[in-house]
Amino acid sequence: MISMKTALGFLIATAAALAVAAQNPSEISWDELVPQGALDSAPPAEAPVDPSISPAPEAYGVVEELDGRTVKIPGFIVPLESDEGGLLNEFFLVPYFGACIHVPPPPPNQIVYVTLEKAFNLETMWEPYWIEGTLRTKSHVHAIGASAYSLEGTKVYVYEY
């Protein structure tokens, strides 16, 4: 028979392990953002660039199982908003350099809209970055593109090859 003290210790240890696991982001790739079979039904790549007349981001599909997951994903930053000091707090994360700046932008399920808890100084757009945070299957439309995912960013750092 297990004592109450042992059972309580086990429960505390299990809760602590689950809390640590929830904080450790799982690394994901851009391919994981595309639902299986989505390429068969996605609108053509030549869809209009203007997000106000482009198909809804949801038309490209999302992977619902990713909603709410703590993730780590690499990509290039396309600035959208910064504070009065020039610190970046809102951007698109894209899988390759130049996406959204050149036309056409990637499909919405290959663009992640990121908001940061704490703004940071983007030293260069030429380098890829790791972004960590909570991924949401929530779309965002901006003048330069539309995303099918949003990320509540908690950590940003340069990607090391």
C-alpha atoms as a printed R data frame, in Angstrom:
    type eleno elety resid chain resno      x      y       z
1   ATOM     1    CA   MET     A     1  0.000  0.000   0.000
2   ATOM     2    CA   ILE     A     2  1.280  3.497  -0.881
3   ATOM     3    CA   SER     A     3  1.424  6.037   1.898
4   ATOM     4    CA   MET     A     4 -0.338  9.364   1.568
5   ATOM     5    CA   LYS     A     5  3.036 11.120   1.706
6   ATOM     6    CA   THR     A     6  4.391  8.999  -1.203
7   ATOM     7    CA   ALA     A     7  1.248  9.557  -3.289
8   ATOM     8    CA   LEU     A     8  1.373 13.304  -2.667
9   ATOM     9    CA   GLY     A     9  5.071 13.386  -3.611
10  ATOM    10    CA   PHE     A    10  4.317 11.492  -6.825
11  ATOM    11    CA   LEU     A    11  1.531 13.924  -7.736
12  ATOM    12    CA   ILE     A    12  3.757 16.943  -7.108
13  ATOM    13    CA   ALA     A    13  6.599 15.436  -9.181
14  ATOM    14    CA   THR     A    14  4.189 14.604 -12.026
15  ATOM    15    CA   ALA     A    15  2.717 18.118 -12.002
16  ATOM    16    CA   ALA     A    16  6.210 19.638 -12.060
17  ATOM    17    CA   ALA     A    17  7.235 17.399 -14.995
18  ATOM    18    CA   LEU     A    18  4.100 18.374 -16.926
19  ATOM    19    CA   ALA     A    19  4.737 22.079 -16.264
20  ATOM    20    CA   VAL     A    20  8.306 21.774 -17.576
21  ATOM    21    CA   ALA     A    21  7.102 19.844 -20.652
22  ATOM    22    CA   ALA     A    22  4.515 22.549 -21.384
23  ATOM    23    CA   GLN     A    23  7.244 25.217 -21.289
24  ATOM    24    CA   ASN     A    24  9.658 23.358 -23.565
25  ATOM    25    CA   PRO     A    25  8.709 24.180 -27.144
26  ATOM    26    CA   SER     A    26  8.542 21.438 -29.733
27  ATOM    27    CA   GLU     A    27 10.475 22.248 -32.906
28  ATOM    28    CA   ILE     A    28  8.246 22.283 -35.973
29  ATOM    29    CA   SER     A    29  8.954 22.666 -39.675
30  ATOM    30    CA   TRP     A    30  7.049 24.657 -42.256
31  ATOM    31    CA   ASP     A    31  5.783 21.443 -43.855
32  ATOM    32    CA   GLU     A    32  3.957 20.632 -40.614
33  ATOM    33    CA   LEU     A    33  1.790 23.751 -41.072
34  ATOM    34    CA   VAL     A    34  0.247 22.351 -44.265
35  ATOM    35    CA   PRO     A    35 -2.631 19.909 -43.705
36  ATOM    36    CA   GLN     A    36 -2.419 16.590 -45.498
37  ATOM    37    CA   GLY     A    37 -4.140 16.924 -48.894
38  ATOM    38    CA   ALA     A    38 -4.273 20.732 -48.682
39  ATOM    39    CA   LEU     A    39 -2.132 21.168 -51.779
40  ATOM    40    CA   ASP     A    40 -4.788 19.352 -53.812
41  ATOM    41    CA   SER     A    41 -7.503 21.878 -52.924
42  ATOM    42    CA   ALA     A    42 -5.598 25.138 -52.388
43  ATOM    43    CA   PRO     A    43 -6.342 28.138 -54.598
44  ATOM    44    CA   PRO     A    44 -3.809 28.685 -57.383
45  ATOM    45    CA   ALA     A    45 -0.489 30.372 -56.571
46  ATOM    46    CA   GLU     A    46 -1.408 33.132 -59.010
47  ATOM    47    CA   ALA     A    47 -4.185 34.303 -56.676
48  ATOM    48    CA   PRO     A    48 -4.369 38.118 -56.355
49  ATOM    49    CA   VAL     A    49 -1.757 39.689 -54.060
50  ATOM    50    CA   ASP     A    50 -4.163 42.176 -52.472
51  ATOM    51    CA   PRO     A    51 -5.329 40.438 -49.244
52  ATOM    52    CA   SER     A    52 -8.661 42.229 -49.411
53  ATOM    53    CA   ILE     A    53 -9.521 40.308 -52.590
54  ATOM    54    CA   SER     A    54 -7.428 37.166 -52.061
55  ATOM    55    CA   PRO     A    55 -9.055 33.966 -50.871
56  ATOM    56    CA   ALA     A    56 -9.507 33.805 -47.103
57  ATOM    57    CA   PRO     A    57 -6.483 32.404 -45.263
58  ATOM    58    CA   GLU     A    58 -8.670 29.521 -44.111
59  ATOM    59    CA   ALA     A    59 -9.078 28.460 -47.772
60  ATOM    60    CA   TYR     A    60 -5.546 27.064 -47.585
61  ATOM    61    CA   GLY     A    61 -6.224 25.003 -44.467
62  ATOM    62    CA   VAL     A    62 -4.488 24.738 -41.123
63  ATOM    63    CA   VAL     A    63 -3.486 21.848 -38.905
64  ATOM    64    CA   GLU     A    64 -5.965 22.178 -36.024
65  ATOM    65    CA   GLU     A    65 -3.878 19.903 -33.772
66  ATOM    66    CA   LEU     A    66 -1.206 22.630 -33.630
67  ATOM    67    CA   ASP     A    67 -3.559 25.135 -32.009
68  ATOM    68    CA   GLY     A    68 -2.324 26.035 -28.531
69  ATOM    69    CA   ARG     A    69  0.988 24.157 -28.811
70  ATOM    70    CA   THR     A    70  4.204 25.700 -27.534
71  ATOM    71    CA   VAL     A    71  6.484 25.605 -30.570
72  ATOM    72    CA   LYS     A    72  9.855 26.686 -31.918
73  ATOM    73    CA   ILE     A    73 10.008 27.496 -35.643
74  ATOM    74    CA   PRO     A    74 12.768 29.006 -37.787
75  ATOM    75    CA   GLY     A    75 12.150 31.636 -40.434
76  ATOM    76    CA   PHE     A    76 12.746 35.108 -41.768
77  ATOM    77    CA   ILE     A    77 11.175 38.201 -40.237
78  ATOM    78    CA   VAL     A    78  9.073 40.668 -42.219
79  ATOM    79    CA   PRO     A    79  8.480 43.683 -39.922
80  ATOM    80    CA   LEU     A    80  4.932 45.016 -39.574
81  ATOM    81    CA   GLU     A    81  4.845 47.235 -36.467
82  ATOM    82    CA   SER     A    82  7.424 48.640 -34.094
83  ATOM    83    CA   ASP     A    83  7.226 50.843 -31.035
84  ATOM    84    CA   GLU     A    84  8.274 54.505 -30.951
85  ATOM    85    CA   GLY     A    85 11.871 53.468 -30.189
86  ATOM    86    CA   GLY     A    86 12.071 51.255 -33.265
87  ATOM    87    CA   LEU     A    87 11.772 47.997 -31.360
88  ATOM    88    CA   LEU     A    88  9.857 45.315 -33.244
89  ATOM    89    CA   ASN     A    89  6.779 43.819 -31.637
90  ATOM    90    CA   GLU     A    90  4.707 42.597 -34.596
91  ATOM    91    CA   PHE     A    91  5.855 40.780 -37.742
92  ATOM    92    CA   PHE     A    92  5.252 38.007 -40.217
93  ATOM    93    CA   LEU     A    93  7.513 34.975 -40.030
94  ATOM    94    CA   VAL     A    94  8.081 33.365 -43.427
95  ATOM    95    CA   PRO     A    95 10.006 30.293 -44.589
96  ATOM    96    CA   TYR     A    96 12.378 32.014 -47.019
97  ATOM    97    CA   PHE     A    97 14.082 35.375 -47.414
98  ATOM    98    CA   GLY     A    98 12.132 38.013 -49.334
99  ATOM    99    CA   ALA     A    99  8.696 36.446 -48.877
100 ATOM   100    CA   CYS     A   100  5.924 39.078 -48.638
101 ATOM   101    CA   ILE     A   101  8.284 41.758 -49.892
102 ATOM   102    CA   HIS     A   102  8.313 40.321 -53.385
103 ATOM   103    CA   VAL     A   103  5.126 39.117 -55.036
104 ATOM   104    CA   PRO     A   104  3.332 36.809 -54.793
105 ATOM   105    CA   PRO     A   105  3.591 36.072 -51.061
106 ATOM   106    CA   PRO     A   106  3.598 32.480 -49.797
107 ATOM   107    CA   PRO     A   107  0.218 30.859 -49.143
108 ATOM   108    CA   PRO     A   108 -1.341 31.898 -45.813
109 ATOM   109    CA   ASN     A   109 -0.504 28.574 -44.157
110 ATOM   110    CA   GLN     A   110  3.159 29.364 -44.847
111 ATOM   111    CA   ILE     A   111  3.020 32.760 -43.109
112 ATOM   112    CA   VAL     A   112  2.852 33.116 -39.328
113 ATOM   113    CA   TYR     A   113  1.732 36.388 -37.770
114 ATOM   114    CA   VAL     A   114  3.829 36.971 -34.626
115 ATOM   115    CA   THR     A   115  3.191 39.306 -31.715
116 ATOM   116    CA   LEU     A   116  5.797 39.531 -28.974
117 ATOM   117    CA   GLU     A   117  5.431 39.863 -25.214
118 ATOM   118    CA   LYS     A   118  8.591 41.971 -25.234
119 ATOM   119    CA   ALA     A   119  9.716 43.973 -28.303
120 ATOM   120    CA   PHE     A   120 13.236 43.411 -29.642
121 ATOM   121    CA   ASN     A   121 15.741 45.139 -31.904
122 ATOM   122    CA   LEU     A   122 15.856 43.463 -35.336
123 ATOM   123    CA   GLU     A   123 19.479 43.851 -36.321
124 ATOM   124    CA   THR     A   124 19.137 42.374 -39.807
125 ATOM   125    CA   MET     A   125 16.440 40.943 -42.022
126 ATOM   126    CA   TRP     A   126 19.066 38.870 -43.838
127 ATOM   127    CA   GLU     A   127 19.397 36.317 -41.042
128 ATOM   128    CA   PRO     A   128 16.889 33.635 -40.098
129 ATOM   129    CA   TYR     A   129 15.593 33.571 -36.518
130 ATOM   130    CA   TRP     A   130 14.098 31.035 -34.155
131 ATOM   131    CA   ILE     A   131 10.770 32.128 -32.711
132 ATOM   132    CA   GLU     A   132  9.278 30.385 -29.672
133 ATOM   133    CA   GLY     A   133  5.762 30.759 -28.356
134 ATOM   134    CA   THR     A   134  2.195 29.540 -28.486
135 ATOM   135    CA   LEU     A   135  0.882 28.783 -31.966
136 ATOM   136    CA   ARG     A   136 -2.758 29.533 -32.812
137 ATOM   137    CA   THR     A   137 -4.847 28.636 -35.844
138 ATOM   138    CA   LYS     A   138 -5.983 32.240 -36.054
139 ATOM   139    CA   SER     A   139 -5.670 34.184 -39.303
140 ATOM   140    CA   HIS     A   140 -4.408 37.739 -39.721
141 ATOM   141    CA   VAL     A   141 -4.711 39.975 -42.794
142 ATOM   142    CA   HIS     A   142 -2.246 42.806 -43.469
143 ATOM   143    CA   ALA     A   143 -1.623 44.962 -46.552
144 ATOM   144    CA   ILE     A   144  1.397 42.836 -47.548
145 ATOM   145    CA   GLY     A   145 -0.089 39.389 -46.965
146 ATOM   146    CA   ALA     A   146 -2.364 37.125 -44.990
147 ATOM   147    CA   SER     A   147 -1.453 34.448 -42.476
148 ATOM   148    CA   ALA     A   148 -3.452 31.406 -41.459
149 ATOM   149    CA   TYR     A   149 -1.516 31.069 -38.182
150 ATOM   150    CA   SER     A   150 -0.647 33.421 -35.326
151 ATOM   151    CA   LEU     A   151  2.074 33.001 -32.732
152 ATOM   152    CA   GLU     A   152  2.201 34.599 -29.303
153 ATOM   153    CA   GLY     A   153  5.985 34.953 -29.239
154 ATOM   154    CA   THR     A   154  7.963 34.617 -26.025
155 ATOM   155    CA   LYS     A   155 11.521 34.264 -27.345
156 ATOM   156    CA   VAL     A   156 13.410 35.418 -30.485
157 ATOM   157    CA   TYR     A   157 17.013 34.548 -31.302
158 ATOM   158    CA   VAL     A   158 19.247 34.196 -34.347
159 ATOM   159    CA   TYR     A   159 19.169 30.811 -36.063
160 ATOM   160    CA   GLU     A   160 22.580 29.122 -35.969
161 ATOM   161    CA   TYR     A   161 23.460 26.846 -38.870
